[in-house]
Amino acid sequence: MVIWPAIIKHADDAELVYVSNQSEWDDDADLHHASYDESDVLIDSSGRTFSLTQLPDQSVTPEPKAVSKSLHDILGLIKAHAAVKGSCCVAKLYAPSITDALKIVESLDQS
């Protein structure tokens, strides 16, 4: 079970996709009907990673993986994302929790 919010990390791409909740995942066909690479992952608010497995009906469901990401790892991904977005002071980005870190992605996407 995914603990929302979450981000999607595409293989070989620093940009991240913020997904606020299950409803957004269900309602946005670009999220759950996309063609994902087997290296693409969804990372939830607890740091758990999920592979994005395509089902026979062409929908995509997150499948839990044994790997989790630490807050440090996630902040590294977010710093790379912020740099691609052209944000300044990327090195200073900090969050006290994974949930707060994921909300940085949301705020970067809104600016």
CNS distance restraints for C-alpha pairs under 8 A (distance, minus, plus):
assign (resid   1 and name CA) (resid  64 and name CA) 7.85 0.50 0.50
assign (resid   2 and name CA) (resid   6 and name CA) 7.81 0.50 0.50
assign (resid   2 and name CA) (resid  44 and name CA) 5.99 0.50 0.50
assign (resid   2 and name CA) (resid  62 and name CA) 7.82 0.50 0.50
assign (resid   3 and name CA) (resid  44 and name CA) 5.46 0.50 0.50
assign (resid   3 and name CA) (resid  45 and name CA) 5.55 0.50 0.50
assign (resid   3 and name CA) (resid  46 and name CA) 6.66 0.50 0.50
assign (resid   4 and name CA) (resid  19 and name CA) 7.53 0.50 0.50
assign (resid   4 and name CA) (resid  20 and name CA) 6.14 0.50 0.50
assign (resid   4 and name CA) (resid  21 and name CA) 5.12 0.50 0.50
assign (resid   4 and name CA) (resid  22 and name CA) 7.08 0.50 0.50
assign (resid   4 and name CA) (resid  44 and name CA) 5.97 0.50 0.50
assign (resid   4 and name CA) (resid  45 and name CA) 5.85 0.50 0.50
assign (resid   5 and name CA) (resid  18 and name CA) 7.42 0.50 0.50
assign (resid   5 and name CA) (resid  19 and name CA) 5.76 0.50 0.50
assign (resid   5 and name CA) (resid  20 and name CA) 4.38 0.50 0.50
assign (resid   5 and name CA) (resid  21 and name CA) 5.45 0.50 0.50
assign (resid   5 and name CA) (resid  44 and name CA) 6.23 0.50 0.50
assign (resid   5 and name CA) (resid  45 and name CA) 5.83 0.50 0.50
assign (resid   5 and name CA) (resid  99 and name CA) 7.04 0.50 0.50
assign (resid   5 and name CA) (resid 102 and name CA) 7.06 0.50 0.50
assign (resid   5 and name CA) (resid 103 and name CA) 7.96 0.50 0.50
assign (resid   6 and name CA) (resid  18 and name CA) 6.09 0.50 0.50
assign (resid   6 and name CA) (resid  19 and name CA) 5.25 0.50 0.50
assign (resid   6 and name CA) (resid  20 and name CA) 6.43 0.50 0.50
assign (resid   6 and name CA) (resid  21 and name CA) 7.59 0.50 0.50
assign (resid   6 and name CA) (resid  42 and name CA) 6.65 0.50 0.50
assign (resid   6 and name CA) (resid  43 and name CA) 5.47 0.50 0.50
assign (resid   6 and name CA) (resid  44 and name CA) 4.15 0.50 0.50
assign (resid   6 and name CA) (resid  45 and name CA) 5.79 0.50 0.50
assign (resid   6 and name CA) (resid 102 and name CA) 6.76 0.50 0.50
assign (resid   7 and name CA) (resid  16 and name CA) 6.26 0.50 0.50
assign (resid   7 and name CA) (resid  17 and name CA) 5.27 0.50 0.50
assign (resid   7 and name CA) (resid  18 and name CA) 4.54 0.50 0.50
assign (resid   7 and name CA) (resid  19 and name CA) 5.77 0.50 0.50
assign (resid   7 and name CA) (resid  42 and name CA) 5.60 0.50 0.50
assign (resid   7 and name CA) (resid  43 and name CA) 5.33 0.50 0.50
assign (resid   7 and name CA) (resid  44 and name CA) 6.53 0.50 0.50
assign (resid   7 and name CA) (resid 102 and name CA) 6.93 0.50 0.50
assign (resid   8 and name CA) (resid  16 and name CA) 5.66 0.50 0.50
assign (resid   8 and name CA) (resid  17 and name CA) 4.94 0.50 0.50
assign (resid   8 and name CA) (resid  18 and name CA) 6.62 0.50 0.50
assign (resid   8 and name CA) (resid  19 and name CA) 7.65 0.50 0.50
assign (resid   8 and name CA) (resid  40 and name CA) 7.25 0.50 0.50
assign (resid   8 and name CA) (resid  41 and name CA) 5.74 0.50 0.50
assign (resid   8 and name CA) (resid  42 and name CA) 4.35 0.50 0.50
assign (resid   8 and name CA) (resid  43 and name CA) 6.31 0.50 0.50
assign (resid   9 and name CA) (resid  13 and name CA) 7.46 0.50 0.50
assign (resid   9 and name CA) (resid  14 and name CA) 7.58 0.50 0.50
assign (resid   9 and name CA) (resid  15 and name CA) 7.20 0.50 0.50
assign (resid   9 and name CA) (resid  16 and name CA) 5.27 0.50 0.50
assign (resid   9 and name CA) (resid  17 and name CA) 6.89 0.50 0.50
assign (resid   9 and name CA) (resid  40 and name CA) 5.72 0.50 0.50
assign (resid   9 and name CA) (resid  41 and name CA) 5.35 0.50 0.50
assign (resid   9 and name CA) (resid  42 and name CA) 6.19 0.50 0.50
assign (resid   9 and name CA) (resid  43 and name CA) 7.49 0.50 0.50
assign (resid  10 and name CA) (resid  14 and name CA) 7.55 0.50 0.50
assign (resid  10 and name CA) (resid  15 and name CA) 7.49 0.50 0.50
assign (resid  10 and name CA) (resid  16 and name CA) 7.14 0.50 0.50
assign (resid  10 and name CA) (resid  36 and name CA) 7.86 0.50 0.50
assign (resid  10 and name CA) (resid  37 and name CA) 7.52 0.50 0.50
assign (resid  10 and name CA) (resid  39 and name CA) 7.16 0.50 0.50
assign (resid  10 and name CA) (resid  40 and name CA) 4.44 0.50 0.50
assign (resid  10 and name CA) (resid  41 and name CA) 6.58 0.50 0.50
assign (resid  11 and name CA) (resid  37 and name CA) 7.14 0.50 0.50
assign (resid  11 and name CA) (resid  39 and name CA) 5.42 0.50 0.50
assign (resid  11 and name CA) (resid  40 and name CA) 5.07 0.50 0.50
assign (resid  11 and name CA) (resid  41 and name CA) 7.96 0.50 0.50
assign (resid  14 and name CA) (resid  77 and name CA) 6.97 0.50 0.50
assign (resid  14 and name CA) (resid  80 and name CA) 5.67 0.50 0.50
assign (resid  14 and name CA) (resid  81 and name CA) 5.10 0.50 0.50
assign (resid  14 and name CA) (resid  84 and name CA) 6.97 0.50 0.50
assign (resid  15 and name CA) (resid  80 and name CA) 7.56 0.50 0.50
assign (resid  15 and name CA) (resid  81 and name CA) 4.78 0.50 0.50
assign (resid  15 and name CA) (resid  84 and name CA) 6.90 0.50 0.50
assign (resid  16 and name CA) (resid  78 and name CA) 7.63 0.50 0.50
assign (resid  16 and name CA) (resid  81 and name CA) 6.24 0.50 0.50
assign (resid  16 and name CA) (resid 105 and name CA) 7.33 0.50 0.50
assign (resid  17 and name CA) (resid 105 and name CA) 7.73 0.50 0.50
assign (resid  18 and name CA) (resid 102 and name CA) 7.35 0.50 0.50
assign (resid  18 and name CA) (resid 105 and name CA) 6.25 0.50 0.50
assign (resid  18 and name CA) (resid 106 and name CA) 5.85 0.50 0.50
assign (resid  19 and name CA) (resid  24 and name CA) 6.56 0.50 0.50
assign (resid  19 and name CA) (resid  25 and name CA) 6.62 0.50 0.50
assign (resid  20 and name CA) (resid  24 and name CA) 6.46 0.50 0.50
assign (resid  20 and name CA) (resid  25 and name CA) 7.99 0.50 0.50
assign (resid  21 and name CA) (resid  25 and name CA) 6.48 0.50 0.50
assign (resid  22 and name CA) (resid  26 and name CA) 6.08 0.50 0.50
assign (resid  23 and name CA) (resid  27 and name CA) 5.84 0.50 0.50
assign (resid  24 and name CA) (resid  28 and name CA) 5.85 0.50 0.50
assign (resid  25 and name CA) (resid  29 and name CA) 7.81 0.50 0.50
assign (resid  25 and name CA) (resid  31 and name CA) 6.07 0.50 0.50
assign (resid  25 and name CA) (resid  32 and name CA) 6.36 0.50 0.50
assign (resid  26 and name CA) (resid  31 and name CA) 7.98 0.50 0.50
assign (resid  26 and name CA) (resid  32 and name CA) 6.81 0.50 0.50
assign (resid  28 and name CA) (resid  32 and name CA) 6.82 0.50 0.50
assign (resid  29 and name CA) (resid  33 and name CA) 5.24 0.50 0.50
assign (resid  29 and name CA) (resid  34 and name CA) 7.35 0.50 0.50
assign (resid  30 and name CA) (resid  34 and name CA) 5.48 0.50 0.50
assign (resid  32 and name CA) (resid  59 and name CA) 5.60 0.50 0.50
assign (resid  32 and name CA) (resid  60 and name CA) 4.81 0.50 0.50
assign (resid  32 and name CA) (resid  61 and name CA) 6.98 0.50 0.50
assign (resid  33 and name CA) (resid  58 and name CA) 6.21 0.50 0.50
assign (resid  33 and name CA) (resid  59 and name CA) 4.70 0.50 0.50
assign (resid  33 and name CA) (resid  60 and name CA) 5.70 0.50 0.50
assign (resid  34 and name CA) (resid  59 and name CA) 7.69 0.50 0.50
assign (resid  34 and name CA) (resid  60 and name CA) 7.22 0.50 0.50
assign (resid  35 and name CA) (resid  54 and name CA) 7.73 0.50 0.50
assign (resid  36 and name CA) (resid  40 and name CA) 6.18 0.50 0.50
assign (resid  36 and name CA) (resid  52 and name CA) 6.54 0.50 0.50
assign (resid  36 and name CA) (resid  53 and name CA) 7.85 0.50 0.50
assign (resid  36 and name CA) (resid  54 and name CA) 7.94 0.50 0.50
assign (resid  38 and name CA) (resid  51 and name CA) 7.09 0.50 0.50
assign (resid  38 and name CA) (resid  52 and name CA) 7.18 0.50 0.50
assign (resid  38 and name CA) (resid  53 and name CA) 7.75 0.50 0.50
assign (resid  39 and name CA) (resid  51 and name CA) 7.52 0.50 0.50
assign (resid  40 and name CA) (resid  51 and name CA) 6.66 0.50 0.50
assign (resid  40 and name CA) (resid  52 and name CA) 6.76 0.50 0.50
assign (resid  41 and name CA) (resid  49 and name CA) 6.23 0.50 0.50
assign (resid  41 and name CA) (resid  50 and name CA) 5.45 0.50 0.50
assign (resid  41 and name CA) (resid  51 and name CA) 4.95 0.50 0.50
assign (resid  41 and name CA) (resid  52 and name CA) 6.12 0.50 0.50
assign (resid  42 and name CA) (resid  49 and name CA) 5.62 0.50 0.50
assign (resid  42 and name CA) (resid  50 and name CA) 5.04 0.50 0.50
assign (resid  42 and name CA) (resid  51 and name CA) 6.53 0.50 0.50
assign (resid  42 and name CA) (resid  52 and name CA) 7.01 0.50 0.50
assign (resid  42 and name CA) (resid  62 and name CA) 7.08 0.50 0.50
assign (resid  43 and name CA) (resid  47 and name CA) 5.81 0.50 0.50
assign (resid  43 and name CA) (resid  48 and name CA) 5.63 0.50 0.50
assign (resid  43 and name CA) (resid  49 and name CA) 4.54 0.50 0.50
assign (resid  43 and name CA) (resid  50 and name CA) 6.38 0.50 0.50
assign (resid  43 and name CA) (resid  69 and name CA) 7.70 0.50 0.50
assign (resid  44 and name CA) (resid  48 and name CA) 5.58 0.50 0.50
assign (resid  44 and name CA) (resid  49 and name CA) 6.61 0.50 0.50
assign (resid  45 and name CA) (resid  98 and name CA) 5.58 0.50 0.50
assign (resid  45 and name CA) (resid  99 and name CA) 4.92 0.50 0.50
assign (resid  45 and name CA) (resid 102 and name CA) 7.25 0.50 0.50
assign (resid  46 and name CA) (resid  98 and name CA) 6.57 0.50 0.50
assign (resid  46 and name CA) (resid  99 and name CA) 7.47 0.50 0.50
assign (resid  47 and name CA) (resid  68 and name CA) 5.29 0.50 0.50
assign (resid  47 and name CA) (resid  69 and name CA) 4.77 0.50 0.50
assign (resid  47 and name CA) (resid  70 and name CA) 6.12 0.50 0.50
assign (resid  47 and name CA) (resid  71 and name CA) 7.32 0.50 0.50
assign (resid  47 and name CA) (resid  74 and name CA) 7.85 0.50 0.50
assign (resid  47 and name CA) (resid  98 and name CA) 6.79 0.50 0.50
assign (resid  48 and name CA) (resid  64 and name CA) 7.41 0.50 0.50
assign (resid  48 and name CA) (resid  65 and name CA) 7.47 0.50 0.50
assign (resid  48 and name CA) (resid  67 and name CA) 6.66 0.50 0.50
assign (resid  48 and name CA) (resid  68 and name CA) 4.39 0.50 0.50
assign (resid  48 and name CA) (resid  69 and name CA) 6.30 0.50 0.50
assign (resid  49 and name CA) (resid  64 and name CA) 6.18 0.50 0.50
assign (resid  49 and name CA) (resid  65 and name CA) 5.66 0.50 0.50
assign (resid  49 and name CA) (resid  66 and name CA) 7.56 0.50 0.50
assign (resid  49 and name CA) (resid  67 and name CA) 6.03 0.50 0.50
assign (resid  49 and name CA) (resid  68 and name CA) 5.51 0.50 0.50
assign (resid  49 and name CA) (resid  69 and name CA) 7.10 0.50 0.50
assign (resid  50 and name CA) (resid  62 and name CA) 5.27 0.50 0.50
assign (resid  50 and name CA) (resid  63 and name CA) 4.94 0.50 0.50
assign (resid  50 and name CA) (resid  64 and name CA) 4.31 0.50 0.50
assign (resid  50 and name CA) (resid  65 and name CA) 5.21 0.50 0.50
assign (resid  51 and name CA) (resid  62 and name CA) 5.58 0.50 0.50
assign (resid  51 and name CA) (resid  63 and name CA) 5.13 0.50 0.50
assign (resid  51 and name CA) (resid  64 and name CA) 6.41 0.50 0.50
assign (resid  51 and name CA) (resid  65 and name CA) 6.47 0.50 0.50
assign (resid  52 and name CA) (resid  60 and name CA) 6.04 0.50 0.50
assign (resid  52 and name CA) (resid  61 and name CA) 5.78 0.50 0.50
assign (resid  52 and name CA) (resid  62 and name CA) 4.75 0.50 0.50
assign (resid  52 and name CA) (resid  63 and name CA) 6.32 0.50 0.50
assign (resid  53 and name CA) (resid  60 and name CA) 5.40 0.50 0.50
assign (resid  53 and name CA) (resid  61 and name CA) 5.47 0.50 0.50
assign (resid  53 and name CA) (resid  62 and name CA) 6.22 0.50 0.50
assign (resid  53 and name CA) (resid  63 and name CA) 6.57 0.50 0.50
assign (resid  54 and name CA) (resid  58 and name CA) 5.82 0.50 0.50
assign (resid  54 and name CA) (resid  59 and name CA) 5.72 0.50 0.50
assign (resid  54 and name CA) (resid  60 and name CA) 4.35 0.50 0.50
assign (resid  54 and name CA) (resid  61 and name CA) 6.48 0.50 0.50
assign (resid  55 and name CA) (resid  59 and name CA) 5.46 0.50 0.50
assign (resid  55 and name CA) (resid  60 and name CA) 5.86 0.50 0.50
assign (resid  55 and name CA) (resid  61 and name CA) 7.14 0.50 0.50
assign (resid  69 and name CA) (resid  73 and name CA) 5.80 0.50 0.50
assign (resid  69 and name CA) (resid  74 and name CA) 6.44 0.50 0.50
assign (resid  70 and name CA) (resid  74 and name CA) 6.27 0.50 0.50
assign (resid  70 and name CA) (resid  98 and name CA) 7.98 0.50 0.50
assign (resid  71 and name CA) (resid  75 and name CA) 6.03 0.50 0.50
assign (resid  71 and name CA) (resid  97 and name CA) 6.64 0.50 0.50
assign (resid  71 and name CA) (resid  98 and name CA) 5.47 0.50 0.50
assign (resid  71 and name CA) (resid 101 and name CA) 7.80 0.50 0.50
assign (resid  72 and name CA) (resid  76 and name CA) 6.33 0.50 0.50
assign (resid  73 and name CA) (resid  77 and name CA) 6.52 0.50 0.50
assign (resid  74 and name CA) (resid  78 and name CA) 6.19 0.50 0.50
assign (resid  74 and name CA) (resid  98 and name CA) 7.29 0.50 0.50
assign (resid  74 and name CA) (resid 101 and name CA) 7.40 0.50 0.50
assign (resid  75 and name CA) (resid  79 and name CA) 6.02 0.50 0.50
assign (resid  75 and name CA) (resid  93 and name CA) 7.53 0.50 0.50
assign (resid  75 and name CA) (resid  94 and name CA) 7.06 0.50 0.50
assign (resid  75 and name CA) (resid  95 and name CA) 7.76 0.50 0.50
assign (resid  75 and name CA) (resid 101 and name CA) 6.60 0.50 0.50
assign (resid  76 and name CA) (resid  80 and name CA) 6.35 0.50 0.50
assign (resid  77 and name CA) (resid  81 and name CA) 6.22 0.50 0.50
assign (resid  78 and name CA) (resid  82 and name CA) 6.01 0.50 0.50
assign (resid  78 and name CA) (resid 101 and name CA) 7.62 0.50 0.50
assign (resid  78 and name CA) (resid 102 and name CA) 7.95 0.50 0.50
assign (resid  78 and name CA) (resid 104 and name CA) 7.68 0.50 0.50
assign (resid  78 and name CA) (resid 105 and name CA) 6.68 0.50 0.50
assign (resid  79 and name CA) (resid  83 and name CA) 6.15 0.50 0.50
assign (resid  79 and name CA) (resid  90 and name CA) 5.59 0.50 0.50
assign (resid  79 and name CA) (resid  91 and name CA) 6.86 0.50 0.50
assign (resid  79 and name CA) (resid  93 and name CA) 6.82 0.50 0.50
assign (resid  80 and name CA) (resid  84 and name CA) 6.37 0.50 0.50
assign (resid  81 and name CA) (resid  85 and name CA) 6.34 0.50 0.50
assign (resid  81 and name CA) (resid 105 and name CA) 7.90 0.50 0.50
assign (resid  82 and name CA) (resid  86 and name CA) 6.33 0.50 0.50
assign (resid  82 and name CA) (resid  87 and name CA) 5.34 0.50 0.50
assign (resid  82 and name CA) (resid  90 and name CA) 6.40 0.50 0.50
assign (resid  82 and name CA) (resid 105 and name CA) 7.88 0.50 0.50
assign (resid  82 and name CA) (resid 108 and name CA) 6.95 0.50 0.50
assign (resid  83 and name CA) (resid  87 and name CA) 5.52 0.50 0.50
assign (resid  83 and name CA) (resid  88 and name CA) 7.38 0.50 0.50
assign (resid  83 and name CA) (resid  90 and name CA) 6.35 0.50 0.50
assign (resid  85 and name CA) (resid 108 and name CA) 7.62 0.50 0.50
assign (resid  89 and name CA) (resid  93 and name CA) 7.29 0.50 0.50
assign (resid  94 and name CA) (resid 101 and name CA) 7.27 0.50 0.50
assign (resid  95 and name CA) (resid 100 and name CA) 5.61 0.50 0.50
assign (resid  95 and name CA) (resid 101 and name CA) 5.09 0.50 0.50
assign (resid  96 and name CA) (resid 100 and name CA) 6.64 0.50 0.50
assign (resid  96 and name CA) (resid 101 and name CA) 7.50 0.50 0.50
assign (resid  97 and name CA) (resid 101 and name CA) 6.19 0.50 0.50
assign (resid  98 and name CA) (resid 102 and name CA) 6.15 0.50 0.50
assign (resid  99 and name CA) (resid 103 and name CA) 6.42 0.50 0.50
assign (resid 100 and name CA) (resid 104 and name CA) 6.70 0.50 0.50
assign (resid 101 and name CA) (resid 105 and name CA) 7.19 0.50 0.50
assign (resid 102 and name CA) (resid 106 and name CA) 6.86 0.50 0.50
assign (resid 103 and name CA) (resid 107 and name CA) 6.28 0.50 0.50
assign (resid 104 and name CA) (resid 108 and name CA) 6.10 0.50 0.50
assign (resid 105 and name CA) (resid 109 and name CA) 6.22 0.50 0.50
assign (resid 106 and name CA) (resid 110 and name CA) 6.40 0.50 0.50
assign (resid 107 and name CA) (resid 111 and name CA) 6.47 0.50 0.50
